[in-house]
Amino acid sequence: MDPHVGRSSSQEGTIVNPGAKEGRDTSVGDESDDANELRFDEEQRLIKEQSQRPETD
């Protein structure tokens, strides 16, 4: 039996992320989790800062 038979075309390509609304993981992690969170926060800060700069090109 083909699993694609009977599938609606509106469902094709739909991305499912069940944890998308949960927010950041607040469970206790290890040092690498803490380092990743620090890097992510720094990247977010830099992206926000760069997006607010006037364009110079």
Biopython code that builds the backbone (N, CA, C, O; Angstrom):
import numpy as np
from Bio.PDB.StructureBuilder import StructureBuilder

atoms = [
    (1, "MET", "N", (0.847, -1.179, 0.000)),
    (1, "MET", "CA", (0.000, 0.000, 0.000)),
    (1, "MET", "C", (0.897, 1.248, 0.000)),
    (1, "MET", "O", (1.844, 1.336, 0.782)),
    (2, "ASP", "N", (0.597, 2.192, -0.866)),
    (2, "ASP", "CA", (1.379, 3.422, -0.989)),
    (2, "ASP", "C", (0.913, 4.426, 0.064)),
    (2, "ASP", "O", (-0.267, 4.776, 0.087)),
    (3, "PRO", "N", (1.817, 4.902, 0.945)),
    (3, "PRO", "CA", (1.411, 5.851, 2.002)),
    (3, "PRO", "C", (1.036, 7.218, 1.463)),
    (3, "PRO", "O", (0.418, 8.011, 2.174)),
    (4, "HIS", "N", (1.403, 7.516, 0.198)),
    (4, "HIS", "CA", (1.114, 8.827, -0.377)),
    (4, "HIS", "C", (-0.247, 8.901, -1.056)),
    (4, "HIS", "O", (-0.716, 9.987, -1.396)),
    (5, "VAL", "N", (-0.884, 7.744, -1.256)),
    (5, "VAL", "CA", (-2.187, 7.725, -1.909)),
    (5, "VAL", "C", (-3.237, 8.297, -0.964)),
    (5, "VAL", "O", (-3.276, 7.950, 0.216)),
    (6, "GLY", "N", (-4.084, 9.171, -1.486)),
    (6, "GLY", "CA", (-5.154, 9.746, -0.696)),
    (6, "GLY", "C", (-4.718, 10.954, 0.107)),
    (6, "GLY", "O", (-5.513, 11.514, 0.862)),
    (7, "ARG", "N", (-3.510, 11.353, -0.038)),
    (7, "ARG", "CA", (-3.008, 12.513, 0.693)),
    (7, "ARG", "C", (-3.422, 13.787, -0.024)),
    (7, "ARG", "O", (-3.305, 13.882, -1.246)),
    (8, "SER", "N", (-3.891, 14.737, 0.708)),
    (8, "SER", "CA", (-4.303, 16.018, 0.146)),
    (8, "SER", "C", (-3.080, 16.804, -0.285)),
    (8, "SER", "O", (-2.056, 16.780, 0.397)),
    (9, "SER", "N", (-3.173, 17.498, -1.404)),
    (9, "SER", "CA", (-2.040, 18.297, -1.869)),
    (9, "SER", "C", (-1.763, 19.469, -0.935)),
    (9, "SER", "O", (-0.656, 20.008, -0.935)),
    (10, "SER", "N", (-2.751, 19.870, -0.141)),
    (10, "SER", "CA", (-2.532, 20.959, 0.804)),
    (10, "SER", "C", (-1.651, 20.525, 1.965)),
    (10, "SER", "O", (-1.108, 21.373, 2.673)),
    (11, "GLN", "N", (-1.497, 19.218, 2.177)),
    (11, "GLN", "CA", (-0.669, 18.723, 3.266)),
    (11, "GLN", "C", (0.774, 18.480, 2.826)),
    (11, "GLN", "O", (1.648, 18.283, 3.671)),
    (12, "GLU", "N", (1.030, 18.492, 1.545)),
    (12, "GLU", "CA", (2.374, 18.222, 1.061)),
    (12, "GLU", "C", (3.306, 19.365, 1.434)),
    (12, "GLU", "O", (2.968, 20.536, 1.255)),
    (13, "GLY", "N", (4.458, 19.028, 1.946)),
    (13, "GLY", "CA", (5.455, 20.031, 2.290)),
    (13, "GLY", "C", (5.201, 20.747, 3.601)),
    (13, "GLY", "O", (5.896, 21.712, 3.916)),
    (14, "THR", "N", (4.228, 20.302, 4.367)),
    (14, "THR", "CA", (3.941, 20.942, 5.648)),
    (14, "THR", "C", (5.003, 20.544, 6.658)),
    (14, "THR", "O", (5.286, 19.359, 6.836)),
    (15, "ILE", "N", (5.588, 21.528, 7.317)),
    (15, "ILE", "CA", (6.597, 21.268, 8.332)),
    (15, "ILE", "C", (5.900, 21.148, 9.679)),
    (15, "ILE", "O", (5.120, 22.013, 10.077)),
    (16, "VAL", "N", (6.197, 20.063, 10.363)),
    (16, "VAL", "CA", (5.587, 19.817, 11.659)),
    (16, "VAL", "C", (6.661, 19.927, 12.719)),
    (16, "VAL", "O", (7.657, 19.205, 12.680)),
    (17, "ASN", "N", (6.462, 20.830, 13.667)),
    (17, "ASN", "CA", (7.384, 20.999, 14.779)),
    (17, "ASN", "C", (6.550, 21.074, 16.054)),
    (17, "ASN", "O", (6.113, 22.154, 16.452)),
    (18, "PRO", "N", (6.333, 19.935, 16.690)),
    (18, "PRO", "CA", (5.434, 19.920, 17.836)),
    (18, "PRO", "C", (5.912, 20.748, 19.017)),
    (18, "PRO", "O", (5.090, 21.146, 19.843)),
    (19, "GLY", "N", (7.210, 21.025, 19.133)),
    (19, "GLY", "CA", (7.716, 21.781, 20.270)),
    (19, "GLY", "C", (7.913, 23.252, 19.974)),
    (19, "GLY", "O", (8.547, 23.949, 20.765)),
    (20, "ALA", "N", (7.394, 23.748, 18.867)),
    (20, "ALA", "CA", (7.649, 25.132, 18.453)),
    (20, "ALA", "C", (7.087, 26.157, 19.436)),
    (20, "ALA", "O", (7.642, 27.249, 19.563)),
    (21, "LYS", "N", (6.023, 25.835, 20.118)),
    (21, "LYS", "CA", (5.385, 26.808, 21.008)),
    (21, "LYS", "C", (5.854, 26.681, 22.450)),
    (21, "LYS", "O", (5.387, 27.416, 23.320)),
    (22, "GLU", "N", (6.761, 25.767, 22.709)),
    (22, "GLU", "CA", (7.213, 25.542, 24.073)),
    (22, "GLU", "C", (8.252, 26.549, 24.522)),
    (22, "GLU", "O", (8.442, 26.730, 25.725)),
    (23, "GLY", "N", (8.923, 27.204, 23.608)),
    (23, "GLY", "CA", (9.957, 28.160, 23.987)),
    (23, "GLY", "C", (11.272, 27.471, 24.272)),
    (23, "GLY", "O", (11.479, 26.309, 23.922)),
    (24, "ARG", "N", (12.147, 28.205, 24.908)),
    (24, "ARG", "CA", (13.488, 27.698, 25.192)),
    (24, "ARG", "C", (13.444, 26.587, 26.234)),
    (24, "ARG", "O", (12.640, 26.624, 27.165)),
    (25, "ASP", "N", (14.317, 25.602, 26.066)),
    (25, "ASP", "CA", (14.415, 24.484, 27.000)),
    (25, "ASP", "C", (14.984, 24.987, 28.319)),
    (25, "ASP", "O", (16.101, 25.502, 28.360)),
    (26, "THR", "N", (14.228, 24.840, 29.387)),
    (26, "THR", "CA", (14.672, 25.312, 30.698)),
    (26, "THR", "C", (15.098, 24.169, 31.607)),
    (26, "THR", "O", (15.337, 24.379, 32.796)),
    (27, "SER", "N", (15.194, 22.962, 31.061)),
    (27, "SER", "CA", (15.632, 21.842, 31.879)),
    (27, "SER", "C", (17.122, 21.980, 32.196)),
    (27, "SER", "O", (17.846, 22.703, 31.511)),
    (28, "VAL", "N", (17.559, 21.300, 33.211)),
    (28, "VAL", "CA", (18.960, 21.363, 33.621)),
    (28, "VAL", "C", (19.802, 20.668, 32.566)),
    (28, "VAL", "O", (19.523, 19.530, 32.189)),
    (29, "GLY", "N", (20.835, 21.356, 32.090)),
    (29, "GLY", "CA", (21.692, 20.785, 31.059)),
    (29, "GLY", "C", (23.131, 20.727, 31.512)),
    (29, "GLY", "O", (23.464, 21.046, 32.653)),
    (30, "ASP", "N", (23.974, 20.311, 30.587)),
    (30, "ASP", "CA", (25.393, 20.246, 30.913)),
    (30, "ASP", "C", (26.106, 21.499, 30.412)),
    (30, "ASP", "O", (25.464, 22.428, 29.923)),
    (31, "GLU", "N", (27.430, 21.523, 30.535)),
    (31, "GLU", "CA", (28.199, 22.706, 30.164)),
    (31, "GLU", "C", (28.068, 23.048, 28.683)),
    (31, "GLU", "O", (28.055, 24.223, 28.315)),
    (32, "SER", "N", (27.972, 22.031, 27.839)),
    (32, "SER", "CA", (27.852, 22.311, 26.409)),
    (32, "SER", "C", (26.505, 22.959, 26.087)),
    (32, "SER", "O", (26.421, 23.797, 25.189)),
    (33, "ASP", "N", (25.458, 22.580, 26.807)),
    (33, "ASP", "CA", (24.155, 23.228, 26.620)),
    (33, "ASP", "C", (24.232, 24.699, 27.018)),
    (33, "ASP", "O", (23.684, 25.568, 26.339)),
    (34, "ASP", "N", (24.919, 24.964, 28.123)),
    (34, "ASP", "CA", (25.071, 26.344, 28.585)),
    (34, "ASP", "C", (25.873, 27.170, 27.575)),
    (34, "ASP", "O", (25.531, 28.318, 27.293)),
    (35, "ALA", "N", (26.941, 26.576, 27.035)),
    (35, "ALA", "CA", (27.771, 27.276, 26.048)),
    (35, "ALA", "C", (26.975, 27.551, 24.777)),
    (35, "ALA", "O", (27.096, 28.629, 24.194)),
    (36, "ASN", "N", (26.167, 26.596, 24.345)),
    (36, "ASN", "CA", (25.340, 26.801, 23.154)),
    (36, "ASN", "C", (24.336, 27.921, 23.377)),
    (36, "ASN", "O", (24.091, 28.724, 22.477)),
    (37, "GLU", "N", (23.766, 27.979, 24.547)),
    (37, "GLU", "CA", (22.798, 29.036, 24.849)),
    (37, "GLU", "C", (23.475, 30.410, 24.844)),
    (37, "GLU", "O", (22.912, 31.381, 24.339)),
    (38, "LEU", "N", (24.682, 30.488, 25.405)),
    (38, "LEU", "CA", (25.422, 31.748, 25.386)),
    (38, "LEU", "C", (25.732, 32.183, 23.957)),
    (38, "LEU", "O", (25.583, 33.356, 23.614)),
    (39, "ARG", "N", (26.171, 31.222, 23.111)),
    (39, "ARG", "CA", (26.466, 31.537, 21.708)),
    (39, "ARG", "C", (25.217, 32.008, 20.982)),
    (39, "ARG", "O", (25.259, 32.975, 20.221)),
    (40, "PHE", "N", (24.114, 31.326, 21.219)),
    (40, "PHE", "CA", (22.860, 31.694, 20.560)),
    (40, "PHE", "C", (22.438, 33.101, 20.973)),
    (40, "PHE", "O", (22.039, 33.901, 20.126)),
    (41, "ASP", "N", (22.521, 33.405, 22.256)),
    (41, "ASP", "CA", (22.142, 34.731, 22.735)),
    (41, "ASP", "C", (23.027, 35.809, 22.117)),
    (41, "ASP", "O", (22.541, 36.878, 21.748)),
    (42, "GLU", "N", (24.327, 35.529, 22.004)),
    (42, "GLU", "CA", (25.255, 36.486, 21.401)),
    (42, "GLU", "C", (24.932, 36.697, 19.923)),
    (42, "GLU", "O", (24.942, 37.826, 19.434)),
    (43, "GLU", "N", (24.645, 35.602, 19.216)),
    (43, "GLU", "CA", (24.285, 35.716, 17.801)),
    (43, "GLU", "C", (23.013, 36.536, 17.628)),
    (43, "GLU", "O", (22.938, 37.384, 16.738)),
    (44, "GLN", "N", (22.021, 36.293, 18.465)),
    (44, "GLN", "CA", (20.772, 37.039, 18.390)),
    (44, "GLN", "C", (21.003, 38.526, 18.633)),
    (44, "GLN", "O", (20.418, 39.368, 17.952)),
    (45, "ARG", "N", (21.857, 38.850, 19.607)),
    (45, "ARG", "CA", (22.171, 40.236, 19.913)),
    (45, "ARG", "C", (22.860, 40.905, 18.724)),
    (45, "ARG", "O", (22.531, 42.037, 18.369)),
    (46, "LEU", "N", (23.821, 40.199, 18.107)),
    (46, "LEU", "CA", (24.532, 40.762, 16.955)),
    (46, "LEU", "C", (23.607, 40.958, 15.758)),
    (46, "LEU", "O", (23.701, 41.965, 15.056)),
    (47, "ILE", "N", (22.726, 40.012, 15.528)),
    (47, "ILE", "CA", (21.775, 40.129, 14.415)),
    (47, "ILE", "C", (20.873, 41.333, 14.631)),
    (47, "ILE", "O", (20.633, 42.109, 13.706)),
    (48, "LYS", "N", (20.375, 41.488, 15.846)),
    (48, "LYS", "CA", (19.504, 42.633, 16.149)),
    (48, "LYS", "C", (20.263, 43.944, 15.974)),
    (48, "LYS", "O", (19.743, 44.903, 15.404)),
    (49, "GLU", "N", (21.502, 43.973, 16.470)),
    (49, "GLU", "CA", (22.324, 45.182, 16.362)),
    (49, "GLU", "C", (22.583, 45.534, 14.887)),
    (49, "GLU", "O", (22.481, 46.698, 14.498)),
    (50, "GLN", "N", (22.912, 44.542, 14.087)),
    (50, "GLN", "CA", (23.195, 44.782, 12.667)),
    (50, "GLN", "C", (21.949, 45.194, 11.907)),
    (50, "GLN", "O", (22.028, 45.975, 10.959)),
    (51, "SER", "N", (20.802, 44.676, 12.314)),
    (51, "SER", "CA", (19.569, 45.022, 11.609)),
    (51, "SER", "C", (19.147, 46.462, 11.867)),
    (51, "SER", "O", (18.365, 47.024, 11.100)),
    (52, "GLN", "N", (19.650, 47.057, 12.925)),
    (52, "GLN", "CA", (19.279, 48.422, 13.265)),
    (52, "GLN", "C", (20.267, 49.458, 12.732)),
    (52, "GLN", "O", (20.024, 50.660, 12.835)),
    (53, "ARG", "N", (21.376, 48.994, 12.163)),
    (53, "ARG", "CA", (22.354, 49.913, 11.572)),
    (53, "ARG", "C", (21.833, 50.457, 10.246)),
    (53, "ARG", "O", (21.140, 49.750, 9.515)),
    (54, "PRO", "N", (22.160, 51.697, 9.936)),
    (54, "PRO", "CA", (21.796, 52.210, 8.602)),
    (54, "PRO", "C", (22.670, 51.526, 7.548)),
    (54, "PRO", "O", (23.832, 51.205, 7.796)),
    (55, "GLU", "N", (22.087, 51.313, 6.374)),
    (55, "GLU", "CA", (22.840, 50.670, 5.289)),
    (55, "GLU", "C", (23.882, 51.631, 4.752)),
    (55, "GLU", "O", (23.613, 52.821, 4.589)),
    (56, "THR", "N", (25.069, 51.118, 4.476)),
    (56, "THR", "CA", (26.158, 51.969, 3.983)),
    (56, "THR", "C", (26.531, 51.652, 2.545)),
    (56, "THR", "O", (27.451, 52.266, 2.004)),
    (57, "ASP", "N", (25.851, 50.720, 1.918)),
    (57, "ASP", "CA", (26.177, 50.329, 0.526)),
    (57, "ASP", "C", (25.622, 51.307, -0.457)),
    (57, "ASP", "O", (25.798, 51.137, -1.664)),
]
sb = StructureBuilder()
sb.init_structure("model")
sb.init_model(0)
sb.init_chain("A")
sb.init_seg("    ")
for serial, (resi, resn, name, xyz) in enumerate(atoms, 1):
    if name == "N":
        sb.init_residue(resn, " ", resi, " ")
    sb.init_atom(name, np.array(xyz, "f"), 0.0, 1.0, " ", f" {name:<3s}", serial, name[0])
structure = sb.get_structure()
